[in-house]
Amino acid sequence: MSHFKTTEGVNGTSFIFDERAKALAHYPHMRKAGGFLYVSGISSRRPDNTYEGVSQNPDGTVTLDIKKQTAAVFSNIEAILHAAGANLSHVVDVTVFLVDMKDYGGMNEVYNSLFNAETGPTRTTVAVHQLPNPNLLIEVKAVAVAP
């Protein structure tokens, strides 16, 4: 059971989770407004500030796995949506931020296992210069219909 705090404001209801990775600035994990759920940019970061899809090698280097990071991102999004009674089937739009378009194929493989064109969300995918941690390959923000 997820523990979260909601706060009502003129811009809707914010959802801030105790058991998810904390925001790096002053913003909620999700906001409910106007019949929609707006999920902030989500990564594969765990509550303990480690990352799914990041493996430390004996020589000190890291191995980054776009498929594991993508799966963790959407798992994190679904857990957040669940607090409002929603799941991935309620998502109407996603924006995917990739650090390198060479990861597009691996991201798509996981994405396509979760959604289909007929009932899945619209999507925009953009390449960005960097994300808040050098081990992140992907971040996703989502908009869902509130059930």
CNS distance restraints for C-alpha pairs under 8 A (distance, minus, plus):
assign (resid   2 and name CA) (resid  17 and name CA) 7.33 0.50 0.50
assign (resid   2 and name CA) (resid  18 and name CA) 7.76 0.50 0.50
assign (resid   2 and name CA) (resid  19 and name CA) 6.57 0.50 0.50
assign (resid   2 and name CA) (resid  83 and name CA) 7.33 0.50 0.50
assign (resid   3 and name CA) (resid  17 and name CA) 5.98 0.50 0.50
assign (resid   3 and name CA) (resid  18 and name CA) 5.71 0.50 0.50
assign (resid   3 and name CA) (resid  19 and name CA) 6.48 0.50 0.50
assign (resid   4 and name CA) (resid  15 and name CA) 6.40 0.50 0.50
assign (resid   4 and name CA) (resid  16 and name CA) 5.39 0.50 0.50
assign (resid   4 and name CA) (resid  17 and name CA) 4.09 0.50 0.50
assign (resid   4 and name CA) (resid  18 and name CA) 5.61 0.50 0.50
assign (resid   4 and name CA) (resid  19 and name CA) 7.75 0.50 0.50
assign (resid   4 and name CA) (resid  83 and name CA) 7.93 0.50 0.50
assign (resid   5 and name CA) (resid  14 and name CA) 7.85 0.50 0.50
assign (resid   5 and name CA) (resid  15 and name CA) 5.73 0.50 0.50
assign (resid   5 and name CA) (resid  16 and name CA) 5.22 0.50 0.50
assign (resid   5 and name CA) (resid  17 and name CA) 6.34 0.50 0.50
assign (resid   5 and name CA) (resid  18 and name CA) 7.80 0.50 0.50
assign (resid   6 and name CA) (resid  13 and name CA) 6.23 0.50 0.50
assign (resid   6 and name CA) (resid  14 and name CA) 5.27 0.50 0.50
assign (resid   6 and name CA) (resid  15 and name CA) 4.72 0.50 0.50
assign (resid   6 and name CA) (resid  16 and name CA) 6.49 0.50 0.50
assign (resid   7 and name CA) (resid  13 and name CA) 5.41 0.50 0.50
assign (resid   7 and name CA) (resid  14 and name CA) 5.22 0.50 0.50
assign (resid   7 and name CA) (resid  15 and name CA) 6.99 0.50 0.50
assign (resid   8 and name CA) (resid  12 and name CA) 5.86 0.50 0.50
assign (resid   8 and name CA) (resid  13 and name CA) 4.47 0.50 0.50
assign (resid   8 and name CA) (resid  14 and name CA) 6.59 0.50 0.50
assign (resid   9 and name CA) (resid  13 and name CA) 6.06 0.50 0.50
assign (resid   9 and name CA) (resid  14 and name CA) 7.81 0.50 0.50
assign (resid  11 and name CA) (resid  33 and name CA) 6.48 0.50 0.50
assign (resid  12 and name CA) (resid  31 and name CA) 6.48 0.50 0.50
assign (resid  12 and name CA) (resid  32 and name CA) 5.47 0.50 0.50
assign (resid  12 and name CA) (resid  33 and name CA) 4.47 0.50 0.50
assign (resid  12 and name CA) (resid  34 and name CA) 7.52 0.50 0.50
assign (resid  13 and name CA) (resid  31 and name CA) 5.44 0.50 0.50
assign (resid  13 and name CA) (resid  32 and name CA) 5.04 0.50 0.50
assign (resid  13 and name CA) (resid  33 and name CA) 6.60 0.50 0.50
assign (resid  14 and name CA) (resid  28 and name CA) 5.82 0.50 0.50
assign (resid  14 and name CA) (resid  29 and name CA) 7.61 0.50 0.50
assign (resid  14 and name CA) (resid  30 and name CA) 5.92 0.50 0.50
assign (resid  14 and name CA) (resid  31 and name CA) 4.40 0.50 0.50
assign (resid  14 and name CA) (resid  32 and name CA) 6.46 0.50 0.50
assign (resid  15 and name CA) (resid  28 and name CA) 5.77 0.50 0.50
assign (resid  15 and name CA) (resid  29 and name CA) 5.90 0.50 0.50
assign (resid  15 and name CA) (resid  30 and name CA) 5.15 0.50 0.50
assign (resid  15 and name CA) (resid  31 and name CA) 6.01 0.50 0.50
assign (resid  15 and name CA) (resid  32 and name CA) 7.98 0.50 0.50
assign (resid  16 and name CA) (resid  28 and name CA) 5.19 0.50 0.50
assign (resid  16 and name CA) (resid  29 and name CA) 5.46 0.50 0.50
assign (resid  16 and name CA) (resid  30 and name CA) 7.09 0.50 0.50
assign (resid  17 and name CA) (resid  22 and name CA) 7.66 0.50 0.50
assign (resid  17 and name CA) (resid  29 and name CA) 7.02 0.50 0.50
assign (resid  18 and name CA) (resid  22 and name CA) 7.74 0.50 0.50
assign (resid  19 and name CA) (resid  47 and name CA) 6.30 0.50 0.50
assign (resid  20 and name CA) (resid  46 and name CA) 6.70 0.50 0.50
assign (resid  20 and name CA) (resid  47 and name CA) 4.89 0.50 0.50
assign (resid  21 and name CA) (resid  45 and name CA) 6.17 0.50 0.50
assign (resid  21 and name CA) (resid  46 and name CA) 5.34 0.50 0.50
assign (resid  21 and name CA) (resid  47 and name CA) 3.93 0.50 0.50
assign (resid  21 and name CA) (resid  48 and name CA) 7.05 0.50 0.50
assign (resid  21 and name CA) (resid  49 and name CA) 6.63 0.50 0.50
assign (resid  22 and name CA) (resid  47 and name CA) 6.93 0.50 0.50
assign (resid  23 and name CA) (resid  27 and name CA) 6.52 0.50 0.50
assign (resid  23 and name CA) (resid  28 and name CA) 7.06 0.50 0.50
assign (resid  23 and name CA) (resid  29 and name CA) 7.09 0.50 0.50
assign (resid  27 and name CA) (resid  40 and name CA) 7.92 0.50 0.50
assign (resid  28 and name CA) (resid  40 and name CA) 7.09 0.50 0.50
assign (resid  29 and name CA) (resid  39 and name CA) 6.01 0.50 0.50
assign (resid  29 and name CA) (resid  40 and name CA) 5.43 0.50 0.50
assign (resid  29 and name CA) (resid  80 and name CA) 7.26 0.50 0.50
assign (resid  30 and name CA) (resid  37 and name CA) 6.62 0.50 0.50
assign (resid  30 and name CA) (resid  38 and name CA) 5.40 0.50 0.50
assign (resid  30 and name CA) (resid  39 and name CA) 4.34 0.50 0.50
assign (resid  30 and name CA) (resid  40 and name CA) 5.82 0.50 0.50
assign (resid  30 and name CA) (resid  80 and name CA) 7.21 0.50 0.50
assign (resid  30 and name CA) (resid  81 and name CA) 7.94 0.50 0.50
assign (resid  31 and name CA) (resid  37 and name CA) 5.69 0.50 0.50
assign (resid  31 and name CA) (resid  38 and name CA) 5.14 0.50 0.50
assign (resid  31 and name CA) (resid  39 and name CA) 6.63 0.50 0.50
assign (resid  32 and name CA) (resid  36 and name CA) 5.66 0.50 0.50
assign (resid  32 and name CA) (resid  37 and name CA) 4.51 0.50 0.50
assign (resid  32 and name CA) (resid  38 and name CA) 6.31 0.50 0.50
assign (resid  32 and name CA) (resid 146 and name CA) 7.47 0.50 0.50
assign (resid  33 and name CA) (resid  37 and name CA) 6.55 0.50 0.50
assign (resid  33 and name CA) (resid  38 and name CA) 7.82 0.50 0.50
assign (resid  35 and name CA) (resid 145 and name CA) 6.27 0.50 0.50
assign (resid  35 and name CA) (resid 146 and name CA) 5.33 0.50 0.50
assign (resid  36 and name CA) (resid 143 and name CA) 6.75 0.50 0.50
assign (resid  36 and name CA) (resid 144 and name CA) 5.60 0.50 0.50
assign (resid  36 and name CA) (resid 145 and name CA) 4.58 0.50 0.50
assign (resid  36 and name CA) (resid 146 and name CA) 4.91 0.50 0.50
assign (resid  37 and name CA) (resid  81 and name CA) 7.62 0.50 0.50
assign (resid  37 and name CA) (resid 143 and name CA) 5.56 0.50 0.50
assign (resid  37 and name CA) (resid 144 and name CA) 4.94 0.50 0.50
assign (resid  37 and name CA) (resid 145 and name CA) 6.05 0.50 0.50
assign (resid  37 and name CA) (resid 146 and name CA) 5.74 0.50 0.50
assign (resid  38 and name CA) (resid 141 and name CA) 7.84 0.50 0.50
assign (resid  38 and name CA) (resid 142 and name CA) 6.10 0.50 0.50
assign (resid  38 and name CA) (resid 143 and name CA) 4.66 0.50 0.50
assign (resid  38 and name CA) (resid 144 and name CA) 6.59 0.50 0.50
assign (resid  39 and name CA) (resid  77 and name CA) 7.28 0.50 0.50
assign (resid  39 and name CA) (resid  80 and name CA) 7.78 0.50 0.50
assign (resid  39 and name CA) (resid  81 and name CA) 7.84 0.50 0.50
assign (resid  39 and name CA) (resid 141 and name CA) 5.68 0.50 0.50
assign (resid  39 and name CA) (resid 142 and name CA) 5.07 0.50 0.50
assign (resid  39 and name CA) (resid 143 and name CA) 6.11 0.50 0.50
assign (resid  40 and name CA) (resid 140 and name CA) 7.96 0.50 0.50
assign (resid  40 and name CA) (resid 141 and name CA) 5.31 0.50 0.50
assign (resid  40 and name CA) (resid 142 and name CA) 7.06 0.50 0.50
assign (resid  41 and name CA) (resid 139 and name CA) 5.90 0.50 0.50
assign (resid  41 and name CA) (resid 140 and name CA) 5.11 0.50 0.50
assign (resid  41 and name CA) (resid 141 and name CA) 4.17 0.50 0.50
assign (resid  41 and name CA) (resid 142 and name CA) 7.52 0.50 0.50
assign (resid  42 and name CA) (resid  73 and name CA) 6.08 0.50 0.50
assign (resid  42 and name CA) (resid  76 and name CA) 7.22 0.50 0.50
assign (resid  42 and name CA) (resid  77 and name CA) 6.87 0.50 0.50
assign (resid  42 and name CA) (resid 139 and name CA) 5.34 0.50 0.50
assign (resid  42 and name CA) (resid 140 and name CA) 5.27 0.50 0.50
assign (resid  42 and name CA) (resid 141 and name CA) 6.12 0.50 0.50
assign (resid  43 and name CA) (resid  69 and name CA) 7.51 0.50 0.50
assign (resid  43 and name CA) (resid  72 and name CA) 7.58 0.50 0.50
assign (resid  43 and name CA) (resid  73 and name CA) 5.13 0.50 0.50
assign (resid  43 and name CA) (resid  76 and name CA) 7.86 0.50 0.50
assign (resid  43 and name CA) (resid 136 and name CA) 7.32 0.50 0.50
assign (resid  43 and name CA) (resid 138 and name CA) 6.43 0.50 0.50
assign (resid  43 and name CA) (resid 139 and name CA) 4.71 0.50 0.50
assign (resid  43 and name CA) (resid 140 and name CA) 6.73 0.50 0.50
assign (resid  44 and name CA) (resid  51 and name CA) 5.43 0.50 0.50
assign (resid  44 and name CA) (resid  52 and name CA) 5.35 0.50 0.50
assign (resid  44 and name CA) (resid  53 and name CA) 7.46 0.50 0.50
assign (resid  44 and name CA) (resid  69 and name CA) 5.32 0.50 0.50
assign (resid  44 and name CA) (resid  70 and name CA) 7.29 0.50 0.50
assign (resid  44 and name CA) (resid  72 and name CA) 5.08 0.50 0.50
assign (resid  44 and name CA) (resid  73 and name CA) 4.85 0.50 0.50
assign (resid  44 and name CA) (resid  76 and name CA) 7.38 0.50 0.50
assign (resid  44 and name CA) (resid 136 and name CA) 7.62 0.50 0.50
assign (resid  44 and name CA) (resid 138 and name CA) 7.97 0.50 0.50
assign (resid  44 and name CA) (resid 139 and name CA) 7.80 0.50 0.50
assign (resid  45 and name CA) (resid  49 and name CA) 5.78 0.50 0.50
assign (resid  45 and name CA) (resid  50 and name CA) 5.77 0.50 0.50
assign (resid  45 and name CA) (resid  51 and name CA) 4.41 0.50 0.50
assign (resid  45 and name CA) (resid  52 and name CA) 6.51 0.50 0.50
assign (resid  46 and name CA) (resid  50 and name CA) 5.45 0.50 0.50
assign (resid  46 and name CA) (resid  51 and name CA) 5.74 0.50 0.50
assign (resid  46 and name CA) (resid  52 and name CA) 7.17 0.50 0.50
assign (resid  51 and name CA) (resid  69 and name CA) 7.88 0.50 0.50
assign (resid  51 and name CA) (resid 135 and name CA) 7.99 0.50 0.50
assign (resid  52 and name CA) (resid  68 and name CA) 6.39 0.50 0.50
assign (resid  52 and name CA) (resid  69 and name CA) 5.67 0.50 0.50
assign (resid  52 and name CA) (resid  72 and name CA) 6.39 0.50 0.50
assign (resid  53 and name CA) (resid  63 and name CA) 7.91 0.50 0.50
assign (resid  53 and name CA) (resid  64 and name CA) 5.67 0.50 0.50
assign (resid  53 and name CA) (resid  65 and name CA) 4.76 0.50 0.50
assign (resid  53 and name CA) (resid  66 and name CA) 6.78 0.50 0.50
assign (resid  53 and name CA) (resid  67 and name CA) 7.51 0.50 0.50
assign (resid  53 and name CA) (resid  68 and name CA) 4.71 0.50 0.50
assign (resid  53 and name CA) (resid  69 and name CA) 4.79 0.50 0.50
assign (resid  54 and name CA) (resid  62 and name CA) 6.53 0.50 0.50
assign (resid  54 and name CA) (resid  63 and name CA) 5.80 0.50 0.50
assign (resid  54 and name CA) (resid  64 and name CA) 4.82 0.50 0.50
assign (resid  54 and name CA) (resid  65 and name CA) 6.50 0.50 0.50
assign (resid  54 and name CA) (resid  69 and name CA) 7.94 0.50 0.50
assign (resid  54 and name CA) (resid 135 and name CA) 6.77 0.50 0.50
assign (resid  55 and name CA) (resid  62 and name CA) 5.44 0.50 0.50
assign (resid  55 and name CA) (resid  63 and name CA) 5.11 0.50 0.50
assign (resid  55 and name CA) (resid  64 and name CA) 6.59 0.50 0.50
assign (resid  56 and name CA) (resid  60 and name CA) 6.36 0.50 0.50
assign (resid  56 and name CA) (resid  61 and name CA) 6.14 0.50 0.50
assign (resid  56 and name CA) (resid  62 and name CA) 4.62 0.50 0.50
assign (resid  56 and name CA) (resid  63 and name CA) 6.58 0.50 0.50
assign (resid  57 and name CA) (resid  61 and name CA) 5.32 0.50 0.50
assign (resid  57 and name CA) (resid  62 and name CA) 5.55 0.50 0.50
assign (resid  57 and name CA) (resid  63 and name CA) 7.06 0.50 0.50
assign (resid  64 and name CA) (resid 135 and name CA) 6.86 0.50 0.50
assign (resid  64 and name CA) (resid 136 and name CA) 7.98 0.50 0.50
assign (resid  64 and name CA) (resid 137 and name CA) 7.62 0.50 0.50
assign (resid  65 and name CA) (resid  69 and name CA) 6.19 0.50 0.50
assign (resid  66 and name CA) (resid  70 and name CA) 5.89 0.50 0.50
assign (resid  66 and name CA) (resid 103 and name CA) 6.35 0.50 0.50
assign (resid  66 and name CA) (resid 106 and name CA) 6.05 0.50 0.50
assign (resid  66 and name CA) (resid 107 and name CA) 6.15 0.50 0.50
assign (resid  66 and name CA) (resid 137 and name CA) 6.40 0.50 0.50
assign (resid  66 and name CA) (resid 138 and name CA) 7.44 0.50 0.50
assign (resid  67 and name CA) (resid  71 and name CA) 6.15 0.50 0.50
assign (resid  67 and name CA) (resid 106 and name CA) 5.55 0.50 0.50
assign (resid  67 and name CA) (resid 107 and name CA) 5.83 0.50 0.50
assign (resid  67 and name CA) (resid 109 and name CA) 7.62 0.50 0.50
assign (resid  67 and name CA) (resid 110 and name CA) 6.18 0.50 0.50
assign (resid  68 and name CA) (resid  72 and name CA) 6.12 0.50 0.50
assign (resid  69 and name CA) (resid  73 and name CA) 6.12 0.50 0.50
assign (resid  69 and name CA) (resid 136 and name CA) 7.90 0.50 0.50
assign (resid  69 and name CA) (resid 137 and name CA) 7.34 0.50 0.50
assign (resid  69 and name CA) (resid 138 and name CA) 6.98 0.50 0.50
assign (resid  70 and name CA) (resid  74 and name CA) 6.42 0.50 0.50
assign (resid  70 and name CA) (resid 107 and name CA) 5.95 0.50 0.50
assign (resid  70 and name CA) (resid 110 and name CA) 6.62 0.50 0.50
assign (resid  70 and name CA) (resid 111 and name CA) 7.56 0.50 0.50
assign (resid  70 and name CA) (resid 138 and name CA) 6.82 0.50 0.50
assign (resid  71 and name CA) (resid  75 and name CA) 6.11 0.50 0.50
assign (resid  71 and name CA) (resid 110 and name CA) 6.37 0.50 0.50
assign (resid  71 and name CA) (resid 111 and name CA) 7.93 0.50 0.50
assign (resid  72 and name CA) (resid  76 and name CA) 6.02 0.50 0.50
assign (resid  73 and name CA) (resid  77 and name CA) 6.22 0.50 0.50
assign (resid  73 and name CA) (resid 139 and name CA) 7.13 0.50 0.50
assign (resid  73 and name CA) (resid 140 and name CA) 7.01 0.50 0.50
assign (resid  74 and name CA) (resid  78 and name CA) 6.05 0.50 0.50
assign (resid  75 and name CA) (resid  79 and name CA) 6.25 0.50 0.50
assign (resid  76 and name CA) (resid  80 and name CA) 6.34 0.50 0.50
assign (resid  77 and name CA) (resid  81 and name CA) 6.19 0.50 0.50
assign (resid  77 and name CA) (resid  88 and name CA) 7.85 0.50 0.50
assign (resid  77 and name CA) (resid 142 and name CA) 7.86 0.50 0.50
assign (resid  78 and name CA) (resid  82 and name CA) 6.06 0.50 0.50
assign (resid  78 and name CA) (resid  86 and name CA) 7.79 0.50 0.50
assign (resid  78 and name CA) (resid  87 and name CA) 5.33 0.50 0.50
assign (resid  78 and name CA) (resid  88 and name CA) 5.77 0.50 0.50
assign (resid  79 and name CA) (resid  83 and name CA) 7.13 0.50 0.50
assign (resid  79 and name CA) (resid  87 and name CA) 7.77 0.50 0.50
assign (resid  80 and name CA) (resid  84 and name CA) 7.81 0.50 0.50
assign (resid  81 and name CA) (resid  85 and name CA) 6.67 0.50 0.50
assign (resid  81 and name CA) (resid  86 and name CA) 5.03 0.50 0.50
assign (resid  81 and name CA) (resid  87 and name CA) 5.52 0.50 0.50
assign (resid  81 and name CA) (resid  88 and name CA) 7.62 0.50 0.50
assign (resid  82 and name CA) (resid  86 and name CA) 4.91 0.50 0.50
assign (resid  82 and name CA) (resid  87 and name CA) 5.70 0.50 0.50
assign (resid  84 and name CA) (resid 146 and name CA) 7.10 0.50 0.50
assign (resid  84 and name CA) (resid 147 and name CA) 7.68 0.50 0.50
assign (resid  85 and name CA) (resid 146 and name CA) 7.71 0.50 0.50
assign (resid  85 and name CA) (resid 147 and name CA) 6.49 0.50 0.50
assign (resid  86 and name CA) (resid  90 and name CA) 6.06 0.50 0.50
assign (resid  86 and name CA) (resid 144 and name CA) 7.95 0.50 0.50
assign (resid  86 and name CA) (resid 145 and name CA) 7.96 0.50 0.50
assign (resid  86 and name CA) (resid 146 and name CA) 6.58 0.50 0.50
assign (resid  86 and name CA) (resid 147 and name CA) 6.13 0.50 0.50
assign (resid  87 and name CA) (resid  91 and name CA) 7.39 0.50 0.50
assign (resid  88 and name CA) (resid 144 and name CA) 7.98 0.50 0.50
assign (resid  89 and name CA) (resid 119 and name CA) 7.81 0.50 0.50
assign (resid  89 and name CA) (resid 120 and name CA) 7.06 0.50 0.50
assign (resid  90 and name CA) (resid 144 and name CA) 5.09 0.50 0.50
assign (resid  90 and name CA) (resid 145 and name CA) 5.32 0.50 0.50
assign (resid  90 and name CA) (resid 146 and name CA) 7.21 0.50 0.50
assign (resid  90 and name CA) (resid 147 and name CA) 7.60 0.50 0.50
assign (resid  91 and name CA) (resid 120 and name CA) 7.28 0.50 0.50
assign (resid  91 and name CA) (resid 121 and name CA) 5.71 0.50 0.50
assign (resid  91 and name CA) (resid 142 and name CA) 6.77 0.50 0.50
assign (resid  91 and name CA) (resid 143 and name CA) 5.72 0.50 0.50
assign (resid  91 and name CA) (resid 144 and name CA) 3.84 0.50 0.50
assign (resid  91 and name CA) (resid 145 and name CA) 6.31 0.50 0.50
assign (resid  92 and name CA) (resid 120 and name CA) 7.00 0.50 0.50
assign (resid  92 and name CA) (resid 121 and name CA) 4.19 0.50 0.50
assign (resid  92 and name CA) (resid 122 and name CA) 6.14 0.50 0.50
assign (resid  92 and name CA) (resid 142 and name CA) 7.73 0.50 0.50
assign (resid  92 and name CA) (resid 143 and name CA) 5.83 0.50 0.50
assign (resid  92 and name CA) (resid 144 and name CA) 5.15 0.50 0.50
assign (resid  92 and name CA) (resid 145 and name CA) 6.71 0.50 0.50
assign (resid  93 and name CA) (resid 121 and name CA) 4.72 0.50 0.50
assign (resid  93 and name CA) (resid 122 and name CA) 4.65 0.50 0.50
assign (resid  93 and name CA) (resid 123 and name CA) 5.68 0.50 0.50
assign (resid  93 and name CA) (resid 142 and name CA) 5.77 0.50 0.50
assign (resid  93 and name CA) (resid 143 and name CA) 5.22 0.50 0.50
assign (resid  93 and name CA) (resid 144 and name CA) 6.92 0.50 0.50
assign (resid  94 and name CA) (resid 121 and name CA) 6.63 0.50 0.50
assign (resid  94 and name CA) (resid 122 and name CA) 6.39 0.50 0.50
assign (resid  94 and name CA) (resid 123 and name CA) 4.89 0.50 0.50
assign (resid  94 and name CA) (resid 124 and name CA) 6.50 0.50 0.50
assign (resid  94 and name CA) (resid 140 and name CA) 6.75 0.50 0.50
assign (resid  94 and name CA) (resid 141 and name CA) 5.72 0.50 0.50
assign (resid  94 and name CA) (resid 142 and name CA) 4.39 0.50 0.50
assign (resid  94 and name CA) (resid 143 and name CA) 6.40 0.50 0.50
assign (resid  95 and name CA) (resid 123 and name CA) 5.74 0.50 0.50
assign (resid  95 and name CA) (resid 124 and name CA) 4.84 0.50 0.50
assign (resid  95 and name CA) (resid 125 and name CA) 5.81 0.50 0.50
assign (resid  95 and name CA) (resid 126 and name CA) 7.71 0.50 0.50
assign (resid  95 and name CA) (resid 140 and name CA) 5.63 0.50 0.50
assign (resid  95 and name CA) (resid 141 and name CA) 5.38 0.50 0.50
assign (resid  95 and name CA) (resid 142 and name CA) 6.46 0.50 0.50
assign (resid  96 and name CA) (resid 123 and name CA) 7.43 0.50 0.50
assign (resid  96 and name CA) (resid 124 and name CA) 6.17 0.50 0.50
assign (resid  96 and name CA) (resid 125 and name CA) 4.56 0.50 0.50
assign (resid  96 and name CA) (resid 126 and name CA) 6.29 0.50 0.50
assign (resid  96 and name CA) (resid 138 and name CA) 7.05 0.50 0.50
assign (resid  96 and name CA) (resid 139 and name CA) 6.07 0.50 0.50
assign (resid  96 and name CA) (resid 140 and name CA) 4.60 0.50 0.50
assign (resid  96 and name CA) (resid 141 and name CA) 6.80 0.50 0.50
assign (resid  97 and name CA) (resid 125 and name CA) 5.97 0.50 0.50
assign (resid  97 and name CA) (resid 126 and name CA) 5.19 0.50 0.50
assign (resid  97 and name CA) (resid 127 and name CA) 5.79 0.50 0.50
assign (resid  97 and name CA) (resid 128 and name CA) 6.23 0.50 0.50
assign (resid  97 and name CA) (resid 138 and name CA) 5.54 0.50 0.50
assign (resid  97 and name CA) (resid 139 and name CA) 5.15 0.50 0.50
assign (resid  97 and name CA) (resid 140 and name CA) 6.07 0.50 0.50
assign (resid  98 and name CA) (resid 103 and name CA) 7.29 0.50 0.50
assign (resid  98 and name CA) (resid 104 and name CA) 7.59 0.50 0.50
assign (resid  98 and name CA) (resid 125 and name CA) 7.31 0.50 0.50
assign (resid  98 and name CA) (resid 126 and name CA) 6.20 0.50 0.50
assign (resid  98 and name CA) (resid 127 and name CA) 4.81 0.50 0.50
assign (resid  98 and name CA) (resid 128 and name CA) 5.99 0.50 0.50
assign (resid  98 and name CA) (resid 137 and name CA) 5.81 0.50 0.50
assign (resid  98 and name CA) (resid 138 and name CA) 4.74 0.50 0.50
assign (resid  98 and name CA) (resid 139 and name CA) 6.84 0.50 0.50
assign (resid  99 and name CA) (resid 127 and name CA) 5.50 0.50 0.50
assign (resid  99 and name CA) (resid 128 and name CA) 5.08 0.50 0.50
assign (resid  99 and name CA) (resid 129 and name CA) 5.97 0.50 0.50
assign (resid  99 and name CA) (resid 130 and name CA) 5.60 0.50 0.50
assign (resid  99 and name CA) (resid 131 and name CA) 7.09 0.50 0.50
assign (resid  99 and name CA) (resid 136 and name CA) 7.78 0.50 0.50
assign (resid  99 and name CA) (resid 137 and name CA) 5.35 0.50 0.50
assign (resid  99 and name CA) (resid 138 and name CA) 6.51 0.50 0.50
assign (resid 100 and name CA) (resid 104 and name CA) 7.72 0.50 0.50
assign (resid 100 and name CA) (resid 127 and name CA) 6.08 0.50 0.50
assign (resid 100 and name CA) (resid 128 and name CA) 7.46 0.50 0.50
assign (resid 100 and name CA) (resid 137 and name CA) 7.25 0.50 0.50
assign (resid 101 and name CA) (resid 127 and name CA) 6.25 0.50 0.50
assign (resid 103 and name CA) (resid 107 and name CA) 6.12 0.50 0.50
assign (resid 103 and name CA) (resid 137 and name CA) 7.87 0.50 0.50
assign (resid 104 and name CA) (resid 108 and name CA) 5.98 0.50 0.50
assign (resid 105 and name CA) (resid 109 and name CA) 6.18 0.50 0.50
assign (resid 106 and name CA) (resid 110 and name CA) 6.71 0.50 0.50
assign (resid 107 and name CA) (resid 111 and name CA) 6.07 0.50 0.50
assign (resid 108 and name CA) (resid 112 and name CA) 5.75 0.50 0.50
assign (resid 109 and name CA) (resid 113 and name CA) 6.52 0.50 0.50
assign (resid 110 and name CA) (resid 114 and name CA) 6.74 0.50 0.50
assign (resid 111 and name CA) (resid 115 and name CA) 6.26 0.50 0.50
assign (resid 112 and name CA) (resid 116 and name CA) 6.29 0.50 0.50
assign (resid 115 and name CA) (resid 119 and name CA) 7.30 0.50 0.50
assign (resid 115 and name CA) (resid 120 and name CA) 4.96 0.50 0.50
assign (resid 115 and name CA) (resid 121 and name CA) 7.59 0.50 0.50
assign (resid 116 and name CA) (resid 120 and name CA) 5.07 0.50 0.50
assign (resid 117 and name CA) (resid 121 and name CA) 7.66 0.50 0.50
assign (resid 130 and name CA) (resid 134 and name CA) 7.23 0.50 0.50
assign (resid 131 and name CA) (resid 136 and name CA) 6.33 0.50 0.50
assign (resid 131 and name CA) (resid 137 and name CA) 7.62 0.50 0.50
assign (resid 131 and name CA) (resid 138 and name CA) 7.81 0.50 0.50
assign (resid 131 and name CA) (resid 139 and name CA) 7.72 0.50 0.50
assign (resid 132 and name CA) (resid 136 and name CA) 7.55 0.50 0.50
